[in-house]
Amino acid sequence: MAPKEQMMSRTNERSLGEIIREVLKEHRLEGKINEARVASAWSRVMGQNISRYTTAVYLNGSTLRVCLRSSVLRSELSMGKEKIVSMLNRELGDEVVSEIIFS
């Protein structure tokens, strides 16, 4: 490969992850992907016991809505919202969730 061609290919190089994120953004699929990632992270972060009482996990923008069958658990988790947001975002490797609403 000639030096000029070699230089051009270096400047056009992007990681596959960057390309995928760009395509998802262009087709407005980023939100649905994040919703699936958050639902999976919820189960991993909160564990099996809390997951058993979880009936649904929805992501609307950066607000996570978690539906729980237990009012006692809902009350307990509400007291630790900030910590849960932090744990979820750490698990996701990105600031995806900014607020949690328990219902």
Secondary structure by P-SEA (a helix, b strand, c coil): ccaaaaaaaaaacccaaaaaaaaaaaacaaaaaaaaaaaaaaaaaacaaaaaacccccccccbbbbbbccaaaaaaaaaaaaaaaaaaaaaaccccccccccc
